């Protein structure tokens, strides 16, 4: 065995020995228990402090409804839908845009490293009485390819995944 291979082997053994106890010491409590929810009502997205173009506001709302229907496993209702009033275990999603940077589609096509579009939305999931169940800021972005509105789709995917991870019709862990 050459000296270079021996040094590499020794380095790997030392690195594994150092990380071994750390990995064994970590507790794995499993996934968090999901809260029971059969449906989710999405309130229109607010952007009072951030100047958000109308097409972004509409795209945010429409993408969010579509992704919640597809990925969360919950029935998604729009604001004002009367059918939501009769839904058992209704969760209400309030969203507020807290940050927005419109990038350049042309710059992304030319350089692929500049011109990113990003949007930050504060999501608050409440029960029907208004008690907060979950709050989180979610960032949607498009960095490399795609139109500026792709950032709204990215946000919607992440919000639907958050709903899927924390809410379930059966409330199984």
Secondary structure, DSSP 8 states (H G I E B T S, - for coil): --HHHHHHHHHHHHHHHHHHHHHHHS----S---EE-SEEEE---B-SSS---HHHHHHHHHHHHHHIIIIISSEEEETT-GGGGG-TTEEEEEEEEEEEE---HHHHHHHSSS--EEEEEEEEEEETT--EEEEEEEEEEE-SSS-TTHHHHHHHHHHHHHHHHHEESS---
